Amino acid sequence: MGLIEEVGRGPVALDTAAFIYFIEAHPAYLPLLRPLFAAADREDLTIVTSAVTLLEVLVVPYRAGNLTLATRYEALLTRSRGVLMREIDRAQLRAAAQLRAVAGVRTPDALQLAAAVAEGCTAFVTNDRRLHALPGGRILQLADYV
């Protein structure tokens, strides 16, 4: 079964790496991610991520002075049909703190997982092998589908 089938009707949360792989057309992962983004563009699926993704994807383009790439990332996260970038508010911070306390995950991961839970995501797509559980959903490792 492929990634798009595993995700099902969604909504589905994507970790930062998935957005990087998609924008930069990573040869191994683009074929897996393209159907997800196409479904989101058709509004057949909602892709969810935390605002922490915006922070993480902008670091390398800013460091390299590549404002064009930074603009592409921000547009994907903030203006794409079917992509919801969940802002970080006080409720999100509390939920992330609870996840850190219970699961021992790092702060960025806790914020990502809290966004996924808040939006009712059935799956969380990542390549981070340290993530093992999504309350109410499944962790899907991109590398497992290559």
ROTI-783760 format. One record per atom (N, C-alpha, C): residue in one letter; x, y, z. Coordinates in steps of 0.2 Angstrom, whole numbers, plus 5000, padded with zeros to 4 digits. Layout:
BEGIN
aXYZ...
END
This chain:
BEGIN
m500449945000m500050005000m500550065000g500350114996g500750174996g500550225001l500950285001l500850335006l500150365006i499950385000i499250414999i498750375001e498750305000e498250265003e498250255010e498850255013e498950255020e498650315024v498750375021v498450435023v497750435024g497450405018g496650405018g496350475017r495850485020r495450545019r495750605023g496150585027g496450645031g496050675036p496150735039p496750775037p497450735039v497950755036v498650735037v499050785039a499550775044a500050825046a500650805043l501050855041l501650845038l502250875042d502750845043d503350875047d503750915042t504150955044t504551005040t504850975034a505250915036a505550885030a505150875024a504550855025a504150845019a504050905015f503950965018f503951025014f504551035010i505151025013i505751035010i505850985004y505750925005y505750875000y505350894994f504750914995f504250934990f504550994986i504751054990i504951114986i505551104982e506051064985e506651054982e506650994978a506150964977a506050904972a506550844973h506550824980h506950764982h506750704977p507250674974p507150624969p506750564972a506950544979a506650484982a505950504985y505850564987y505250574991y504750614987l504950654982l504450684978l503850644975p504050584972p503450544970p502950524975l503150524981l502750504987l502350564989l502650624989l502250684991l501850714986r502050714980r501650744974r500950724975p500750664976p499950644976p499650684982l500050684988l499750724994l499550794992f500050824989f499950894988f499450904982a499450864977a498950864972a498250854975a498150814980a497450804983a497350864987a497750894990a497650954994a497451014989d497851014984d497651074979d496951064976r496751004975r496050984973r495550994979e495751004985e495351014991e495050944993d495350884991d495150824993d495450804999l495950835002l496350815007l496650885010t496650885017t496950945020t497650925023i498150965022i498850955024i498851005030v499050975036v499151025042v499851025044t500151075046t500751085049t500751145054s501251145058s501351195063s501651255061a501551315063a501951375061a502751365062v502951315067v503651305068v503951275061t503551255056t503851235050t504051295046l503751345046l503951405043l504651425046l504651425052l505351445055l505851405052e505751335053e506251285051e506451285043v505951295039v506151295032v506451365029l506351415033l506651475031l507451485033v507651445038v508351455040v508851445035v508851395031v509351385026v509351435020p508751455018p508751505012p508951575015y508751585021y509051655024y509751655025r510051595027r510751585028r511151595022a510851565016a511151575010a511051635006g510551675009g510351735005g509951724999n509551664999n509151644994n508451664995l508251724994l507551754996l507051724991t507251704985t506751674981t506551604984l506951564986l506751504989l506351514996a506551565000a506251585006a505451605004t505451634999t504751664997t504351604994r504651554991r504251494989r504051454994y504451444999y504251405005y503651445009e503751505010e503151545013e502551545010a502551545003a501951544999a501651474999l502051424999l501751355000l501451345006l501651375012l501451365018l500851405020t500751465017t500251515019t499751525013r499851505007r499451525002r499251464998s499351404999s499251344995s498551324997r498151304992r497451274993r497551204997g497251195002g497251135005g497851125010v498251175011v498751175016v498551225022l498551195028l498351235034l498951235039m499251295039m499851305044m499551335050r499551295055r499251305062r499651355066e499451415068e499751465072e499851435079i500451455082i500551435089i500251485094d499751455097d499451505102d499551465109r499151495114r499251465121r499051395122a498451385119a498251315119a498751265116q499051285110q499451245107q500151235111l500351285115l500951275119l500751235125r500151235128r499951185133r499951115131a499651105125a499651035122a500351015121a500751055118a501451035116a501851015123a501751055128a502051045134a501850975137q501150955137q500950895139q501250835135l501350845128l501650795124l502350785126r502750845128r503450835130r503450795137a502950815141a502950785148a502850705147v502350685143v502150615143v502650575138a502750605132a503150565127a503850585127g504150635130g504850655130g505050685123v504650705119v504850725112v505150805113r505550815108r505850885108r505350935107t505450995108t504951055108t504651065101p505151065095p504851075089p504351015087d504550955089d504150895087d503450895091a503550925097a502950925101a502450975098l502651035096l502251085093l501951055086q502351015082q502050985076q501550935078l501650895083l501150845085l500550875088a500650925092a500050965095a499550995089a499851015084a499551045079a499150995075a499450935074a499150875071a498550855075v498650845082v498050825086v497450875086a497650935087a497150995087a496750995080e497050975075e496650975068e496350905067g496350855071g496050795070g496450755065c497050765064c497450725059c497450645061t497350605056t497350535056t498050505055a498550545053a499250525051a499650585052f500350575053f500850625054f501450595049v501550625044v502050605039v502750635041t503250595042t503950625044t504450575042n505050595043n505650555042n506050555048d505750575054d506050575060d505950515064r506450465064r506350405067r506250405075r506350465078r506250475085r505550475087l505150495082l504350505083l504050435082h503650415088h503350345088h502650345089a502350405091a501650405092a501350465091l500750465088l500250525087l499650505091p499450545096p498850525100p498250525095g497850475094g497350465089g497450455082g498150445081g498350435074g498950395073r499250395067r499850355066r500450395063i501050375065i501650405062i501850365056l501850405050l502050365044l502750395042q503250345042q503950365040q504050365032l504150425029l504250425022l504750375019a505350365023a505850315021a505550245020d504950225023d504650165023d504350155016y504150205013y503750205006y504250205000v504850215001v505350224995v505450154993
END
